[in-house]
Amino acid sequence: MIGRAAALVYGLASYLIFSLSFAYTPAFLGNFLAPKTIDVGQDSAPAHAVLINAMLLGLFAIQHSVMARPAFKRWWTRIIPASCERSTYVLISSALLILIFWQWRPIVATVWRVEGWPAAMLTAVFWMGWLIGLLSTFQIDHFELFGVRQVVDALRGAAGRMQAFKTPLLYRLVRHPLMLGMLLAFWATPHMTAGHLLFAVMSTAYILVGVRLEERDLVAAFGASYEQYRRRVPMLLPRLFGGGSVAQETRHGG
């Protein structure tokens, strides 16, 4: 029982750290009310800044992709309790995100800058992206996605839950609304600097690779059901007309 209680504390602490880092991300990307943002911070030579920033983003992407794979999780849960696997993933992801905030080197050369109503529209899209991303997690199981439900179930002695397809609204439009929301948030800015562009390009590349790896796992887990869903519903860009039905975002995806 003590071990289960410790796992609960660990899971809740991991979720709290995630929540704080996630809440800081819009401020970091949007240059809002934060002492350290994507365009404000330690000065570095452009080549040095590109190298450091690329390494930070690459480390984040590798961790997300490797730790999300079933083969890694089977090995990893021989070392840590299965109930803590997701919380550990969330904790390490949050720590690497905080490392990006801390060590990011701004590259402030302007790529584009708009004002007036175009700026207002881009800012609205930016916040809409974060809202879509957050809502998509609650349309499946937010607390399972971020490891809380697993440690609560372990404390109660409940067996692990089997996932099933769901039919929430956003998942009828695209297969990965969380990633769509992130893409909107990464690219929609009235003032795109070279550093922000590097962040957006590398993050987009990771997302395009990551969703394909995730879908390979989903096909392996759900077989023909997911294949049919994949044929009906687009991956990231919603169709203007038509749509799909059943949807699922894997809680283990990265």
C-alpha positions as CSV (number, residue, x, y, z in Angstrom):
1,M,0.0,0.0,0.0
2,I,2.9,2.4,0.8
3,G,4.3,1.8,-2.7
4,R,0.9,2.5,-4.3
5,A,0.6,5.7,-2.2
6,A,4.1,6.8,-3.3
7,A,3.1,6.1,-6.9
8,L,0.1,8.4,-6.5
9,V,2.2,11.2,-5.1
10,Y,4.6,10.7,-7.9
11,G,1.9,10.8,-10.5
12,L,0.2,13.9,-9.1
13,A,3.6,15.7,-8.8
14,S,4.4,14.8,-12.5
15,Y,1.0,16.1,-13.5
16,L,1.5,19.3,-11.6
17,I,4.9,19.9,-13.3
18,F,3.3,19.2,-16.6
19,S,0.4,21.6,-16.0
20,L,2.8,24.4,-15.0
21,S,5.1,23.8,-18.0
22,F,2.1,23.6,-20.4
23,A,0.6,26.8,-19.0
24,Y,4.0,28.6,-19.6
25,T,4.2,27.5,-23.2
26,P,1.8,30.0,-24.7
27,A,3.6,32.8,-22.8
28,F,6.9,31.5,-24.1
29,L,5.8,31.3,-27.8
30,G,3.6,34.4,-27.7
31,N,6.0,36.7,-25.8
32,F,3.3,37.3,-23.2
33,L,4.1,38.5,-19.7
34,A,7.1,36.2,-19.2
35,P,10.8,37.0,-18.4
36,K,12.1,34.4,-20.8
37,T,10.4,33.8,-24.2
38,I,11.2,32.6,-27.6
39,D,12.4,36.2,-28.6
40,V,13.7,37.4,-25.2
41,G,16.7,35.9,-23.5
42,Q,20.4,35.3,-23.6
43,D,22.1,36.6,-26.8
44,S,24.2,34.2,-28.9
45,A,25.8,34.3,-32.3
46,P,23.2,33.1,-34.8
47,A,25.1,29.9,-35.7
48,H,25.5,29.0,-32.0
49,A,21.9,29.8,-31.3
50,V,20.7,27.5,-34.2
51,L,22.9,24.7,-32.9
52,I,21.7,24.9,-29.3
53,N,18.0,25.3,-30.2
54,A,18.1,22.5,-32.7
55,M,19.7,20.2,-30.1
56,L,17.0,21.2,-27.5
57,L,14.2,20.5,-29.9
58,G,15.8,17.3,-31.2
59,L,16.2,15.9,-27.7
60,F,12.5,16.7,-26.9
61,A,11.4,14.9,-30.2
62,I,13.6,11.8,-29.6
63,Q,12.4,11.4,-26.1
64,H,8.7,11.7,-27.2
65,S,9.1,9.3,-30.0
66,V,11.2,6.6,-28.3
67,M,9.4,6.5,-24.9
68,A,6.0,6.3,-26.6
69,R,6.8,3.1,-28.5
70,P,5.3,-0.1,-27.2
71,A,8.7,-2.0,-27.3
72,F,10.3,0.7,-25.1
73,K,7.4,0.6,-22.7
74,R,7.6,-3.2,-22.4
75,W,11.3,-2.9,-21.5
76,W,10.8,0.2,-19.3
77,T,8.1,-1.4,-17.1
78,R,10.5,-4.1,-16.1
79,I,12.3,-1.3,-14.3
80,I,9.5,0.9,-13.0
81,P,6.0,0.0,-11.9
82,A,3.6,-0.1,-14.9
83,S,1.3,2.4,-13.1
84,C,4.1,5.0,-13.2
85,E,5.1,4.5,-16.8
86,R,2.9,7.3,-18.2
87,S,3.7,9.6,-15.3
88,T,7.4,9.1,-16.0
89,Y,6.9,9.9,-19.7
90,V,5.0,13.1,-18.7
91,L,7.6,14.1,-16.2
92,I,10.6,13.7,-18.5
93,S,8.7,15.5,-21.3
94,S,7.9,18.4,-19.0
95,A,11.5,18.6,-17.8
96,L,12.8,18.7,-21.4
97,L,10.2,21.4,-22.2
98,I,11.4,23.4,-19.2
99,L,15.0,22.9,-20.4
100,I,13.9,24.5,-23.8
101,F,12.5,27.5,-21.9
102,W,15.6,27.9,-19.9
103,Q,18.3,27.3,-22.5
104,W,16.6,28.7,-25.7
105,R,18.6,31.3,-27.6
106,P,16.5,33.9,-29.3
107,I,17.2,34.7,-33.0
108,V,15.3,37.9,-33.5
109,A,15.7,38.6,-37.2
110,T,12.2,39.3,-38.5
111,V,10.7,36.9,-41.1
112,W,7.3,38.6,-41.1
113,R,5.5,41.2,-39.1
114,V,1.9,42.3,-39.5
115,E,-0.3,44.8,-37.6
116,G,-3.9,45.7,-37.3
117,W,-6.6,43.2,-38.1
118,P,-4.2,40.6,-39.6
119,A,-2.3,40.6,-36.3
120,A,-5.6,40.2,-34.4
121,M,-6.6,37.3,-36.6
122,L,-3.3,35.5,-36.1
123,T,-3.4,36.0,-32.4
124,A,-6.9,34.6,-32.4
125,V,-5.7,31.5,-34.3
126,F,-2.8,31.1,-31.9
127,W,-5.2,30.9,-28.9
128,M,-7.7,28.8,-30.8
129,G,-4.8,26.3,-31.4
130,W,-4.2,26.0,-27.7
131,L,-7.9,25.6,-27.0
132,I,-8.2,22.9,-29.6
133,G,-5.3,21.0,-28.2
134,L,-6.5,21.2,-24.6
135,L,-10.1,20.3,-25.5
136,S,-9.0,17.3,-27.5
137,T,-7.4,15.8,-24.4
138,F,-10.6,16.0,-22.4
139,Q,-12.6,14.5,-25.3
140,I,-10.8,11.3,-24.7
141,D,-9.4,10.9,-21.2
142,H,-7.2,13.8,-20.1
143,F,-6.2,12.2,-16.8
144,E,-5.2,8.9,-18.4
145,L,-3.3,10.7,-21.1
146,F,-1.2,12.4,-18.5
147,G,-0.8,9.5,-16.1
148,V,-3.1,10.4,-13.2
149,R,-5.7,7.8,-13.8
150,Q,-3.1,5.0,-13.8
151,V,-1.7,5.8,-10.4
152,V,-5.3,6.3,-8.9
153,D,-6.3,2.9,-10.3
154,A,-3.2,1.3,-8.9
155,L,-4.0,2.8,-5.4
156,R,-7.5,1.3,-5.7
157,G,-6.2,-2.0,-6.8
158,A,-8.1,-1.7,-10.1
159,A,-7.0,-3.6,-13.2
160,G,-5.6,-1.7,-16.1
161,R,-8.3,-0.4,-18.4
162,M,-8.6,-1.5,-22.0
163,Q,-8.9,1.3,-24.5
164,A,-11.8,1.5,-26.9
165,F,-12.7,3.8,-29.8
166,K,-14.6,6.9,-29.0
167,T,-16.7,9.4,-31.0
168,P,-15.9,12.9,-29.7
169,L,-16.5,15.8,-32.0
170,L,-12.9,16.9,-32.8
171,Y,-11.9,13.4,-33.7
172,R,-14.5,13.3,-36.3
173,L,-12.8,16.2,-38.1
174,V,-9.2,15.0,-37.9
175,R,-7.4,12.0,-36.5
176,H,-5.0,14.1,-34.4
177,P,-6.7,17.3,-33.2
178,L,-4.1,17.7,-30.5
179,M,-1.4,18.0,-33.1
180,L,-3.5,20.2,-35.3
181,G,-4.0,22.6,-32.3
182,M,-0.2,22.6,-31.7
183,L,0.5,23.4,-35.3
184,L,-1.9,26.3,-35.3
185,A,-0.3,27.6,-32.1
186,F,3.3,27.2,-33.4
187,W,2.7,29.0,-36.7
188,A,0.1,31.7,-35.9
189,T,2.0,34.8,-34.8
190,P,1.9,38.4,-35.9
191,H,5.7,38.6,-35.6
192,M,7.6,35.6,-36.9
193,T,11.3,35.8,-36.0
194,A,14.0,33.5,-37.3
195,G,14.1,31.7,-33.9
196,H,10.3,31.2,-33.8
197,L,10.5,29.9,-37.4
198,L,13.1,27.4,-36.4
199,F,10.9,26.2,-33.6
200,A,7.9,26.0,-35.9
201,V,9.7,24.1,-38.6
202,M,11.4,21.6,-36.4
203,S,8.2,21.0,-34.3
204,T,6.2,20.5,-37.5
205,A,8.7,18.0,-38.8
206,Y,8.6,16.1,-35.5
207,I,4.7,16.1,-35.6
208,L,4.6,14.7,-39.1
209,V,7.0,11.9,-38.2
210,G,5.5,11.3,-34.8
211,V,1.9,10.9,-35.9
212,R,3.0,8.3,-38.5
213,L,4.8,6.3,-35.8
214,E,1.8,6.6,-33.6
215,E,-0.6,5.5,-36.3
216,R,1.6,2.4,-36.9
217,D,1.1,1.5,-33.3
218,L,-2.7,2.2,-33.5
219,V,-3.0,-0.1,-36.5
220,A,-1.1,-2.8,-34.6
221,A,-3.5,-2.3,-31.6
222,F,-6.8,-1.9,-33.4
223,G,-6.3,-3.5,-36.8
224,A,-9.0,-3.0,-39.4
225,S,-11.1,-0.7,-37.2
226,Y,-8.4,1.9,-37.3
227,E,-7.6,1.3,-40.9
228,Q,-11.2,2.1,-41.8
229,Y,-11.2,5.2,-39.6
230,R,-8.0,6.3,-41.3
231,R,-9.6,6.1,-44.7
232,R,-12.6,8.1,-43.5
233,V,-11.0,10.9,-41.5
234,P,-8.0,13.1,-42.5
235,M,-4.9,13.1,-40.4
236,L,-4.4,16.8,-39.7
237,L,-6.3,19.0,-42.1
238,P,-10.1,18.9,-41.8
239,R,-12.2,18.6,-44.9
240,L,-14.5,21.4,-45.6
241,F,-17.2,19.0,-46.5
242,G,-17.8,15.5,-45.3
243,G,-16.0,13.9,-42.4
244,G,-15.6,10.7,-40.5
245,S,-17.0,9.0,-37.4
246,V,-15.0,7.0,-34.9
247,A,-11.8,8.4,-33.5
248,Q,-9.1,7.7,-31.0
249,E,-6.0,9.4,-29.7
250,T,-3.8,6.8,-28.1
251,R,-2.9,7.6,-24.5
252,H,0.6,6.2,-25.1
253,G,1.3,8.4,-28.2
254,G,4.1,10.9,-28.3
